[in-house]
Amino acid sequence: MESIEVVLAMLLAVVASAYLVRLVPVAPPLPLVQIGLGALIAARGGHGVELDPELFFLLFLPPLLFLDGWRIPKSGLLRDKGIILELALGLVVFTVLGAGFLIHWMIPAMPLPVAFALAAIVSPTDPVAVSALAARAPIPKRLMHILEGESLLNDASGLVCFRFAVAAAMTGVFSPGDAALAFLWLAAGGIGAGLALTLLVTWLQRWLGRRFGEPAGSPILVNLLLPFGAYLAAEHLGASGILAAVAAGVAMSYVELSGHALAATRIQRSAVWDTVQFTLNGVMFVLLGEQLPTLFRGASEAIEQTGHLNPWWLAVYALSISAGLMLLRLLWVWASLRLTIFKQSLRGAVPHKINPRLLLATTLAGVRGAITLAGVMTLPLALPDGTPFPARDLTVFLAGAVILISLTVASIALPRLLAGMRFPDEPAAQRAEDAARRAAATAAIAAIERAQVELMPGSPDADAYPQAAARVIALYQHRLHETAAGGDQRALLRQLDCAETALRLAALQAERHAIYQLARHEQLSDETSRKLVREVDLVEARYR
């Protein structure tokens, strides 16, 4: 099977996996299905795809890290920054040391730097996997924010530790003092490069837009290229491209608050990034499945050096590493909670008790995913002297196995663990949402009244603007009334809104059907039908 055919087969497998998960009554996690389809491609193709680690790293990691930084909830990140930093930095170092020594002790054939590299790459959790689990289990919102914040920051810290471990394996030299100084430059230079490039590109784009207009599709393409530019700029400076991509994503989320992007651009860009994220995540797991036969053979040869000829020892190693990771995470989360409770008691606050179910849920929710897989695939193929990188296939195989085990355990255990638990809504978040709705509606009414006065003198029909203004203002007054209502009245208004939404969706579907009917009978041009259908689609997207 030619390379282009393999690529097309992988993309088709990603599409098929999404449908297969919906067809199966008890659906397994999506990555498991994608790995299975990748294994089928390998069986059909007969040989594995040859990967260039550096090219793989550049193609997959920058956009995924950029998107993590862009979409992470900033309010939760700032509110729980202490807990998140403890998990994202302290837990990563704790995991690298604890799991690294455990792996080297179990598998003496794997050199200690390689064992640390494996421990570092399985330390980051995956925000996409966490969000997918949240759809199956009632994870509290605040815990979700903490897990998402952790996954954003520990991607960067885990990958930086991974780079240090790989460098030690390649050179055979590691100096803690030099590593600390290098880390400072990697962090400062990477974050600075990501922020600077994002702000520069945004300013230049706005300046060009004001002078020459905005070409269709150009802002989206620039946005897609931004993470690659940030990564390459930082790497050129000798800083961390990983942190640059994350910093560029965080900066982009704040740039969005300026509101300069057109509404249509934001809608199209969101759809494009959703597609990119789904494709990259899917292709990586399909690729893992396609590589499994080769990895299995290489891993089996590696463990034979330890005297274990039976390949079932690979399962023992994978389960032991996964159990060790869960135990390390459980100990760290418990210690972190105990420290938080101790601080509360010192301040005179009433300390909360540790909920064992939530403690275990926080432990199991630390699932591994695409970032771990993308990182481990970048292991060098050979050392500087040309000899094969030690235990490379075994390292990649075990990292993939840890991903599968963490996903499987979490998808089975979390819904059962959290079943029946009731979590109160966050009143502060609800109050903030209501206040924002009132402020937006008040500003909208004031703007309508000003625009009415400005536009009326030049209008041939003096009654048109007052009538239109009354209709639009009535909508915003309804929003003000809804947010100011009491609890029972607000519940009733929301029920009415749900009913209205259902009716509007039915009406929009009928509108679209009528437009298509006219176009099919050539009573409406293609250009006009596309324009009208797009208007209906945009309105429907608001209600969906």
matplotlib code that plots the C-alpha trace (Angstrom):
import matplotlib.pyplot as plt

x = [0.0, 1.5, 2.0, -0.8, -3.2, -2.2, -2.8, -6.2, -7.0, -6.2, -8.4, -11.2, -10.6, -10.9, -14.3, -15.5, -14.5, -16.8, -19.8, -18.8, -18.8, -22.4, -23.5, -22.3, -24.8, -22.1, -19.5, -15.9, -13.7, -13.1, -9.3, -9.7, -11.8, -9.3, -6.4, -8.3, -8.9, -5.2, -4.3, -6.6, -4.8, -1.5, -2.8, -3.9, -0.8, 1.8, 4.3, 4.4, 4.6, 8.1, 8.0, 10.3, 10.2, 11.0, 8.4, 5.8, 6.5, 6.1, 2.9, 0.9, 2.0, 1.9, -1.7, -3.0, -1.1, -2.2, -5.8, -5.5, -4.2, -6.9, -9.9, -9.0, -11.3, -9.3, -11.5, -11.2, -7.5, -6.9, -9.2, -7.6, -4.1, -2.5, -4.1, -3.5, 0.2, 0.6, -0.8, 0.8, 4.3, 4.8, 2.9, 4.8, 8.2, 6.9, 5.7, 8.9, 11.0, 8.7, 7.7, 11.1, 12.8, 9.9, 10.3, 14.0, 13.7, 11.2, 13.0, 16.7, 17.2, 15.7, 18.4, 17.5, 17.3, 15.0, 12.9, 12.7, 11.7, 8.9, 7.8, 7.9, 5.8, 3.1, 2.8, 0.7, -3.1, -5.2, -7.9, -9.7, -9.9, -11.0, -13.8, -14.9, -15.2, -17.2, -19.9, -20.3, -19.8, -21.2, -17.9, -18.3, -17.6, -14.9, -13.1, -13.4, -11.8, -9.0, -8.4, -8.4, -6.0, -3.8, -3.8, -2.8, 0.2, 1.4, 1.5, 4.3, 6.1, 5.9, 7.1, 10.0, 11.0, 10.8, 13.1, 15.7, 15.5, 15.9, 18.9, 20.5, 19.9, 21.4, 24.5, 24.9, 25.4, 22.9, 23.7, 20.9, 22.4, 22.8, 19.3, 17.8, 19.4, 18.4, 14.8, 14.6, 15.6, 13.4, 10.4, 11.1, 12.1, 9.3, 6.5, 8.0, 8.2, 4.6, 3.2, 5.3, 4.5, 0.7, 0.5, 2.7, 0.6, -2.7, -1.6, -0.3, -3.5, -5.7, -3.5, -3.7, -7.5, -8.1, -6.0, -6.9, -9.9, -10.0, -9.7, -12.1, -10.4, -7.2, -7.7, -8.4, -5.3, -3.2, -4.7, -3.9, -0.2, 0.2, 1.1, 3.7, 5.2, 5.4, 7.0, 9.6, 10.5, 11.1, 13.1, 15.2, 16.0, 16.9, 13.8, 10.9, 8.6, 6.1, 5.7, 5.6, 2.6, 0.8, 1.5, 0.4, -2.9, -3.4, -2.6, -5.1, -7.9, -7.2, -6.9, -10.4, -11.8, -11.1, -13.9, -12.3, -12.9, -16.0, -18.8, -18.7, -14.9, -15.3, -18.0, -15.9, -12.7, -14.3, -15.5, -12.1, -10.3, -12.8, -12.0, -8.3, -8.5, -10.7, -8.4, -5.1, -6.3, -7.8, -4.9, -2.5, -4.4, -5.0, -1.3, -0.5, -2.7, -0.9, 2.4, 1.4, 2.7, 6.2, 6.2, 5.1, 8.0, 10.5, 9.1, 9.2, 12.9, 13.7, 12.2, 14.0, 17.2, 15.7, 15.2, 11.4, 10.7, 6.9, 5.4, 2.7, 5.3, 4.5, 1.0, 2.4, 4.7, 1.9, -0.5, 2.3, 3.2, -0.4, -1.0, 2.1, 1.0, -2.5, -0.9, 1.5, -1.4, -3.6, -0.8, -0.1, -3.8, -4.4, -1.3, -2.4, -5.8, -4.5, -2.2, -5.2, -7.2, -4.3, -4.0, -7.8, -7.5, -4.6, -6.8, -9.6, -11.9, -14.0, -12.0, -13.8, -13.5, -12.0, -14.6, -13.1, -15.2, -14.1, -10.5, -10.6, -12.4, -9.7, -7.2, -8.9, -9.7, -6.0, -6.2, -3.5, -4.2, -3.0, -0.2, 1.5, 1.2, 2.5, 5.4, 6.5, 6.4, 9.1, 11.7, 14.9, 15.4, 19.2, 21.9, 24.5, 26.9, 24.3, 23.3, 19.5, 17.9, 17.7, 14.4, 12.6, 9.9, 9.3, 8.9, 6.4, 4.5, 4.3, 3.2, 0.4, -0.6, -0.8, -3.0, -5.4, -5.5, -6.1, -8.9, -10.5, -10.4, -11.7, -14.5, -15.7, -15.1, -15.9, -19.6, -20.1, -18.0, -19.9, -23.3, -25.9, -23.8, -25.4, -23.2, -24.6, -24.3, -21.6, -23.7, -20.9, -20.7, -24.4, -24.5, -21.7, -23.5, -26.8, -24.9, -23.2, -26.5, -28.0, -25.0, -25.1, -28.8, -28.7, -25.8, -27.7, -30.9, -28.8, -27.1, -30.4, -31.8, -28.7, -28.7, -32.4, -31.8, -28.8, -30.4, -34.0, -33.2, -31.9, -34.7, -37.5, -39.9, -39.9, -41.9, -39.6, -36.9, -39.1, -41.1, -37.9, -36.3, -39.4, -39.2, -35.5, -35.7, -38.5, -36.2, -33.5, -36.1, -37.2, -33.6, -33.5, -36.8, -35.5, -32.3, -34.0, -36.8, -36.9, -36.1, -39.5, -40.3, -36.9, -37.5, -40.8, -39.2, -36.5, -39.1, -40.8, -37.4, -36.9, -40.3, -39.6, -36.3, -37.9, -40.5, -37.9, -35.8, -38.9, -39.6, -36.0, -36.0, -39.1, -37.5, -34.5, -36.6, -38.7, -35.5, -34.1, -37.4, -37.3, -33.7, -34.3, -37.2, -34.9, -37.1, -34.1, -30.5, -27.8, -26.1, -29.3, -30.2, -26.8, -27.1, -30.5, -29.5, -26.5, -28.7, -30.9, -27.9, -26.4, -29.7, -30.0, -26.4, -27.4, -30.2, -28.2]
y = [0.0, 3.3, 6.1, 8.3, 5.4, 4.8, 8.5, 8.4, 5.1, 6.7, 9.7, 7.4, 5.3, 8.5, 9.3, 5.7, 5.6, 8.4, 6.5, 3.1, 4.6, 5.8, 2.5, 0.2, 0.1, 0.0, 2.2, 1.8, 5.0, 6.5, 6.1, 2.3, 2.1, 4.2, 2.0, -1.1, 0.4, 1.3, -2.3, -3.4, -0.9, -2.5, -6.0, -4.8, -2.8, -5.3, -2.8, 0.1, 3.8, 5.1, 8.2, 11.2, 12.1, 15.8, 16.2, 14.3, 16.6, 19.7, 18.6, 17.4, 19.1, 22.8, 23.0, 20.8, 22.8, 26.1, 25.0, 23.8, 27.2, 29.1, 27.2, 26.6, 28.3, 31.3, 32.1, 28.7, 28.7, 31.9, 31.0, 27.6, 28.5, 27.1, 23.6, 23.6, 24.5, 21.8, 19.2, 20.5, 21.1, 19.3, 16.1, 16.0, 16.0, 13.6, 11.3, 11.5, 10.5, 7.9, 6.2, 6.6, 4.6, 2.0, 1.4, 1.1, -1.3, -3.5, -3.3, -3.2, -3.4, 0.1, 2.7, 5.1, 8.2, 6.3, 5.2, 8.9, 9.8, 7.3, 8.5, 12.1, 11.5, 9.6, 12.3, 14.8, 14.4, 15.1, 17.8, 16.3, 12.9, 14.6, 16.5, 13.3, 11.5, 14.5, 13.6, 10.2, 11.0, 13.9, 15.5, 18.8, 22.0, 23.2, 19.8, 20.0, 23.4, 22.1, 19.1, 21.2, 23.7, 20.9, 19.3, 22.6, 23.3, 19.7, 19.2, 21.8, 20.7, 17.0, 17.6, 19.8, 17.0, 14.5, 16.6, 16.8, 13.0, 12.3, 14.7, 12.8, 9.5, 10.8, 12.4, 10.3, 13.5, 15.3, 18.2, 19.4, 22.9, 23.2, 21.8, 24.4, 27.2, 25.8, 25.3, 29.0, 30.1, 27.5, 28.7, 32.5, 32.4, 30.1, 32.1, 35.4, 34.2, 32.9, 36.1, 38.4, 36.6, 36.4, 40.2, 41.1, 39.0, 40.3, 43.9, 43.4, 41.7, 44.5, 47.1, 45.4, 44.9, 48.6, 49.7, 47.0, 45.1, 41.5, 38.7, 35.8, 33.0, 34.8, 35.3, 31.6, 30.6, 33.0, 31.6, 28.0, 29.0, 30.9, 27.9, 26.6, 30.1, 30.4, 26.9, 27.5, 31.0, 29.7, 26.7, 29.1, 31.1, 27.9, 28.2, 25.9, 25.7, 23.7, 26.6, 29.1, 27.2, 27.2, 30.9, 31.8, 30.0, 31.8, 35.1, 34.4, 33.9, 37.4, 38.9, 37.5, 39.7, 42.8, 41.7, 42.8, 39.5, 39.3, 37.1, 35.0, 34.6, 33.4, 30.8, 29.5, 29.5, 27.5, 24.9, 24.6, 24.2, 21.6, 19.6, 20.0, 18.8, 15.9, 14.9, 15.2, 13.3, 10.6, 10.2, 9.8, 6.9, 5.3, 5.6, 3.9, 1.0, 0.9, 0.8, -1.8, -4.9, -3.4, -2.0, -5.3, -7.2, -4.6, -4.5, -8.3, -8.3, -5.7, -7.6, -10.8, -9.0, -9.1, -12.9, -12.7, -14.6, -14.7, -11.6, -11.5, -9.7, -6.6, -6.6, -7.0, -4.1, -1.9, -2.7, -2.2, 1.2, 2.3, 1.2, 3.0, 6.2, 6.0, 5.4, 8.3, 10.6, 9.4, 10.1, 13.6, 14.6, 13.4, 15.3, 18.4, 18.3, 17.8, 20.8, 22.9, 21.8, 22.6, 26.1, 26.7, 25.7, 28.2, 31.0, 30.1, 28.8, 25.7, 22.9, 20.7, 16.9, 14.9, 13.1, 9.6, 9.3, 12.7, 11.9, 8.6, 10.4, 13.0, 10.2, 8.3, 11.4, 11.9, 10.1, 10.2, 10.9, 12.5, 14.7, 11.6, 9.7, 12.6, 13.1, 9.5, 9.1, 11.8, 9.6, 9.6, 6.5, 6.4, 7.8, 10.2, 7.3, 5.7, 2.8, 2.3, 4.3, 1.9, 0.3, 2.7, 0.3, -0.8, 2.8, 3.7, 0.4, 1.0, 4.6, 3.5, 0.8, 3.3, 5.5, 2.6, 1.4, 4.9, 5.6, 2.2, 2.3, 5.9, 5.3, 2.3, 3.4, 7.2, 6.9, 4.2, 6.1, 9.4, 7.9, 9.2, 12.1, 15.6, 18.6, 22.1, 24.6, 27.3, 30.3, 32.8, 31.6, 31.8, 35.3, 36.4, 35.0, 36.8, 40.1, 39.8, 39.2, 42.2, 44.4, 43.2, 43.7, 47.2, 48.2, 46.9, 48.9, 52.1, 51.4, 50.8, 54.1, 56.0, 54.4, 55.1, 58.8, 58.9, 56.9, 58.4, 61.8, 60.2, 57.6, 58.1, 56.3, 58.0, 55.2, 52.4, 52.9, 53.4, 50.2, 48.2, 49.6, 48.6, 45.1, 44.6, 46.4, 44.1, 41.1, 42.6, 43.7, 40.1, 39.1, 41.7, 40.5, 36.9, 37.5, 39.7, 37.2, 35.1, 31.4, 30.0, 32.6, 32.1, 28.4, 29.0, 31.5, 29.0, 26.3, 28.7, 29.4, 25.7, 25.4, 28.4, 27.0, 23.7, 25.6, 27.9, 24.8, 23.2, 26.5, 26.8, 23.2, 24.0, 27.2, 25.3, 22.5, 25.1, 26.8, 23.5, 22.7, 25.9, 25.3, 21.7, 22.9, 25.7, 28.4, 29.8, 30.3, 28.3, 31.5, 32.8, 29.5, 29.2, 32.7, 32.0, 28.6, 30.1, 32.7, 29.9, 27.9, 30.8, 31.3, 27.6, 27.5, 30.0, 27.8, 24.6]
z = [0.0, -1.1, 1.4, 0.1, 0.3, 3.9, 4.8, 3.1, 4.8, 8.2, 7.6, 6.6, 9.7, 11.8, 10.2, 10.5, 14.2, 15.1, 13.5, 15.0, 18.6, 18.0, 16.5, 19.3, 22.2, 24.9, 23.2, 24.0, 24.3, 20.8, 21.0, 21.4, 18.3, 16.3, 17.5, 16.3, 12.9, 12.7, 13.4, 10.5, 8.2, 9.3, 8.5, 5.1, 4.3, 5.4, 6.7, 9.1, 8.2, 8.7, 10.9, 11.1, 14.8, 14.4, 11.6, 13.6, 16.6, 14.5, 12.7, 15.7, 18.9, 18.2, 17.0, 19.9, 22.5, 21.0, 21.1, 24.7, 25.7, 23.7, 25.0, 28.6, 31.1, 32.3, 35.3, 36.8, 36.0, 38.0, 40.9, 41.6, 40.4, 43.6, 43.3, 39.5, 39.9, 42.5, 40.1, 36.9, 38.2, 41.5, 40.5, 37.2, 39.0, 41.6, 38.8, 36.8, 39.7, 41.2, 38.0, 36.4, 39.2, 39.2, 35.4, 35.6, 38.5, 36.7, 33.3, 33.8, 30.1, 29.8, 30.8, 33.6, 31.3, 29.0, 32.0, 33.1, 29.5, 29.6, 33.0, 31.8, 28.7, 30.6, 33.3, 31.3, 31.3, 28.3, 28.2, 25.3, 27.0, 30.3, 28.4, 26.7, 30.1, 31.5, 28.9, 30.5, 34.2, 36.3, 37.1, 39.1, 37.2, 39.6, 39.4, 35.6, 35.6, 37.8, 35.6, 32.4, 33.9, 35.1, 31.6, 30.0, 32.2, 32.7, 28.9, 28.9, 32.0, 31.1, 27.6, 28.8, 31.3, 28.4, 26.3, 29.2, 29.7, 26.0, 25.8, 28.8, 27.0, 23.8, 25.4, 28.6, 30.6, 32.9, 35.2, 37.6, 37.8, 34.0, 33.6, 36.0, 34.1, 30.7, 32.0, 33.0, 29.5, 27.9, 29.9, 29.6, 26.0, 24.9, 26.7, 25.5, 21.9, 21.9, 23.4, 21.2, 17.9, 18.7, 19.5, 16.4, 14.0, 15.5, 15.2, 11.6, 10.6, 12.0, 10.3, 6.9, 7.4, 8.0, 5.0, 2.4, 3.8, 5.0, 2.3, 2.9, 4.7, 5.3, 9.1, 9.5, 7.6, 9.7, 12.8, 11.7, 11.0, 14.3, 16.5, 14.0, 13.7, 17.5, 17.9, 15.1, 16.4, 19.9, 18.7, 16.5, 19.7, 21.6, 23.8, 24.3, 21.2, 23.4, 25.8, 22.9, 21.4, 24.7, 25.4, 21.9, 22.5, 25.9, 24.3, 21.5, 24.0, 25.4, 21.9, 21.2, 24.0, 21.8, 19.6, 16.3, 14.5, 12.3, 13.6, 10.4, 10.8, 14.4, 13.5, 10.5, 12.5, 15.3, 12.9, 11.2, 14.6, 15.7, 12.5, 13.0, 16.6, 15.8, 12.8, 14.6, 17.7, 15.6, 13.2, 16.1, 17.6, 14.2, 13.6, 17.0, 15.9, 12.6, 14.3, 16.9, 15.1, 14.7, 18.2, 19.7, 17.9, 19.0, 22.6, 22.8, 21.7, 24.4, 27.3, 26.2, 27.4, 31.0, 30.7, 30.2, 27.0, 27.3, 25.6, 28.3, 30.5, 28.4, 29.9, 33.4, 32.8, 31.4, 34.2, 36.8, 35.4, 35.2, 38.8, 39.9, 38.1, 39.8, 43.2, 42.8, 41.7, 44.6, 47.2, 45.7, 45.5, 49.1, 50.4, 48.4, 49.9, 53.4, 53.0, 51.8, 54.8, 57.1, 55.6, 56.1, 59.8, 60.3, 58.8, 61.2, 58.5, 58.9, 57.2, 54.7, 55.0, 52.2, 50.2, 49.4, 46.2, 44.9, 45.9, 43.9, 41.0, 40.8, 40.7, 37.9, 35.9, 35.2, 31.9, 29.2, 25.6, 22.4, 24.0, 25.5, 22.2, 20.1, 22.4, 22.7, 18.9, 18.7, 20.4, 18.2, 16.0, 16.7, 19.1, 17.8, 17.0, 14.8, 17.1, 17.6, 20.4, 23.4, 24.0, 21.7, 20.6, 24.2, 25.4, 22.7, 23.2, 27.0, 26.6, 24.3, 26.7, 29.6, 27.5, 26.7, 30.4, 31.8, 29.3, 29.8, 33.7, 33.8, 31.3, 33.3, 36.8, 36.8, 35.9, 38.6, 41.1, 40.7, 40.1, 42.6, 43.7, 43.6, 43.1, 43.7, 41.0, 41.4, 42.6, 41.9, 38.3, 37.8, 39.4, 37.1, 34.0, 35.0, 35.6, 32.2, 30.5, 32.2, 31.3, 27.7, 27.3, 28.9, 26.6, 23.6, 24.4, 24.8, 21.4, 19.7, 21.0, 19.8, 16.4, 16.0, 16.5, 14.2, 11.3, 11.4, 9.7, 6.5, 6.2, 3.7, 6.1, 9.5, 11.1, 10.1, 12.7, 15.7, 14.9, 14.3, 17.5, 19.5, 18.2, 19.0, 22.4, 23.4, 22.9, 25.2, 27.8, 27.9, 28.7, 31.5, 32.9, 32.9, 34.7, 37.3, 38.1, 41.3, 41.5, 40.6, 38.0, 36.4, 36.2, 34.5, 32.0, 31.2, 30.5, 28.2, 26.5, 26.0, 24.4, 22.2, 21.2, 20.1, 18.1, 16.5, 15.5, 13.9, 12.0, 10.8, 9.5, 7.6, 6.2, 5.0, 3.4, 1.5, 0.2, -0.9, -2.7, -4.6, -5.6, -6.7, -9.0, -10.4, -9.0, -7.0, -8.1, -6.4, -5.1, -3.6, -2.0, -0.4, 1.0, 2.5, 3.9, 5.5, 7.2, 8.5, 9.6, 11.6, 13.4, 14.1, 15.4, 18.1, 19.3, 19.1]

ax = plt.figure().add_subplot(projection="3d")
ax.plot(x, y, z, "-o")
ax.set_aspect("equal")
plt.show()
